[in-house]
């Protein structure tokens, strides 16, 4: 098994890259999706978030009002850190369960938005960073996700810098390019990951010399 940490700044296009990797055969463990699951109605995670931030973060149906919570934490580093201290351990535990269930020869891609921020690079065999310029990120967040420019800039500022993400990268995927170019690059990266996975599996199966 080869474990891959996939990350990138908000609006960099990491979700598109993860989708393409799954098409090639990767086992995807999506930290954002798991983060939603661990704070679903009735979970201990949601109870802990409400205890920390109050019932103002609940929607009328009792689910977590994510936009409301986001507007609170992304403008306040201390509140963001508090939220992360609740959610991240739950996400980590569930991610390990899913990884343990994967086949022995799998390329397991962990889609982790805050990989750089939380110093998680050592947990993975390979770190892949999806990179885009801040101008591209801002454009996508405003034009495609409907954020205000102020909210988009606040979300970007709450994350690691572009330089910090690139420092931890074993592989960089440039996503300031047309989709066809991105698809070609992801294919190259997938072939590289498969070679690494085979090399890792072969090394693990070699008999040890006494």
N, C-alpha and C positions, 0 to 999 in steps of 0.2 A: 504494500500500500504506500502511495505517495500522498502526503498531506500538503495542500496548497493553501496559503492564506492570500485571498484576493481582496484588494482594497483600492480606494480611490476617493478623492474629494467628492462632496455632494455635487451632482450635476456633471460629473466627469464621464458618465456612461458605463459605470461598472455593471449595472443590471443587464445591459445589452451584451457585455462581454460574458457574463455568467450564463446568459441564455445560449450564446453560441458555444460555450464550452460544454454545456449539457447536451447540445445537439451532437457534439463529437463523441460523447460518452462519459463525461465527468459525472461523478456523484456530487450533487450540490447540497451543502448545508448552509442555509440562508439565515444569518444572524438576525436580520431585521424581521423575518417571518417568525422566527422563534421568539424574538422579543415581544411580538404581538401576542403569541400564544401564552407566554408566561404571565401576562397581565390581562388575560381574558376574564370575563365575569365569572366569579366564583373561585378564582385562584388566590393563593396566598400572596402572589406577587401584586395583584391589584389591591388587595387589602393593605399591603405595606406602602404602596404608592399613595393611596388615599390618606393613610395615617400621616404620611410625611407632608403632603401638599394640600390636604383638605378635600372636601366633597366638590369643590369648584371644578375639579378635573374630571368629574363624571358627566357623561352625557345623560339625557333624559331616560334612556333605556338601561342605564346602569353600567354601560361599557365605558372604557376610558376615552375621554375626549382628547385625542392625540394633538390636534391643532392647538387646543387651549393649553395643554401641558407644555407643548413645544414653545409657545409664546412666553411661558413663564421661565423655562429653564435655559433657553438658548441666549437669553439676554443677561443671565446671572451665572457665572462660572461655579459658584458655590452650590447653587441649586442643581445645576447640571451634574456636578460631582455626586451630590446626594442621590439623584435619580440613578446614576450609573452604579452606585454602590448597592442599590436594591436589585436592579435588573441584570447586571452583568454576571453575577454568580449563578443566577438561574439559567441564563442563556448558555453559560459555559457547561453546566451540568448536562443540559439537554443535548448540546452539540456533541459532547463526548459519547452519549448514548447512541446517537445516530452514526457517529464515526465507527464505533465498535461493531455496529450492525452491517457495515459495508464489507464487500468481498475483499479477500486478501490481496488481489492484484489491482484494486481500484485506484483511480486518481480521484481523491476526495478534495473537492474545492470548498473551502470555508469562505463564504462571502461575508466579510467583516468590515463594516464602514469605519469603525474606530480602532482598527488594528494598530496604527502608528501611535495614536493618542494613549492607548493603554499598554504599550510596550509588549505586544503579543507576538512579535515576529519570531522569537525563539521557539514558539510552540509548533512551528510548521517547518516542513522540509524545504519548501520554496515559498518565497513571497513574491506575488505578482501585483504590480501597481498599475492601475489604469490612470493615465495622466492626461490632463487637459489644462489649458491656460485658464487663469481666473476669469478672463473676459468671456471665454466660452462657457465656463460654469455658470456665470451670472446670466448670460443670455438664455441658456437652457432653463434655468430655474424660473426666470420671469416669463419667457415666451411659451415654454412647454408645460410648466407646472403651475403657472398662474400666480406665483408669489409676487409680492411687492418687492421692489429693489431693496428697500430697507430690511425686510425680513430675510431675503436671500443673502444679503451681505452679512447679516448677523449669524445665519446658519454657517456660512463659510468661515467666518471669524472664529466660531466655536470649535472648529476642527484644527487638526495639525496643519502646519504650513505645507505648501507644495514641496519645499526643499526637504522637510523632515520625512515626508512619505518616500521621496526618491532615495533618501539615504538608506532605507531599509529594504529597497527593492533588489531582488535577484533578477527579475525580469520586468521590463517596462513595456506597457502597451500604450502607444500614442493614440489618443482619441480626438485629436484635432484634425481629423481626416474624414473623407467621405466613407459611407458605410461599406462599400466594396473593399476599400483599402483596409478597413478595420477587420473585415471578415478574413482577408488574406493573412493579416498579422496574427489573428487568433488561431488560424489553422497552423501557422508556424509554431506558435507557442504550444499548442496542443501536441504537436508531434514531438517537441522538446520534452514536454512533461511525460509523455508515454515512454520515451527513451529513458528518462530518469527513473520512472517507476520500474521498468524492466531491470535496470541496473541495480536498483535498491533490492528488488526481489531476488535477483541472482546472487548478490552479495550475502543476503540473509540465508540463502540455501547452501552456500559453500561450506564444506566441512571444516571445523576448526582444527588447526594443527596443535597438537600438544607439545 
